[in-house]
């Protein structure tokens, strides 16, 4: 399953942002349009690095599909940043 939304929240002393929902599924439209160029670049990188092309595609797709459920919470000096990928 590909990621559909990212939720970003920032809290700082004296400042609070509401959680922002970013629709990641809208990024698939330009990704599909740029796919031929990306595939050519990946093919050249694989050829130069002597990596199997379909293995590279499989690994990248595995990374994209494993993003849902990611939860990053950073806290420093009273500032909080939360990123969740749904």
N, C-alpha and C positions, 0 to 999 in steps of 0.2 A: 504494500500500500504506500503510495506516495504521500508526502506531507501536504496538507491542505491549508493549515493556518499556523501562524506564529503569534504568540501572545507576548508582548513586551511591556514591562513595567519598570519604572524608575522612581525611587524614593530617595530624597535627600533631606537633610535637616531644614525645615521651613519651606519645603517644596515637595509637592506630591503630584505626580502625573497619574491620570487614570490609566488602566490597562488598555493598551492599543492592540487591536486584532488586525494582523496583516494577512490578507488573502494570498497565500503562496500559489494557489492553483492558477492565478492569473499569470504567473511567470511561465507557465507551460506554453502559452501562446507564442511569445518571442522565442522560447527554447525550440519549439517545433520549426519555426521559420529559420532559425540559425543552425539547425541540426546538420545540414549538409556540410557547412563550413567547419563545424566542430568535429565531425567525423573525419574530414580530411586532415585537420590539425592533429587529431588523435592518431590517425594512421601514420603520419610523418613522425610523431613522437615515438610511437611503438617501433617503427622501422629504425630510427636512430638509436633507440635504447635497447633494441633487440628483445622486445617484449611481444608476446602473442596478443594480437589485436582483440580477439573475442574474449580473451581472459581479462583484458583491461576494461572492456565494455561491461562484462559481468561484475567486476569488482566495483566499478563506478555506480552501476545500477543497484548493487547491494548496499552501498553507502547511502544512496538517496532513499531507498526503501526502508532503511533502518532509522532514519531521522525521526519519524513520529514517536512520541514518548520521551524525547529528549527534554530534560529539565535542567537549566543552568541557573544557579543562584550565586551572585557575587556580592559580597559585603565588605566594604572597606571605609574606614573613617566615618561611619554613620550613613554612608550612601549604600543603597541597595539597588541591584539590577537583577531582574528576573526575566528569563527568556524560556518559554515553553513552546515546543513544536508539536502540534496536534495533527 
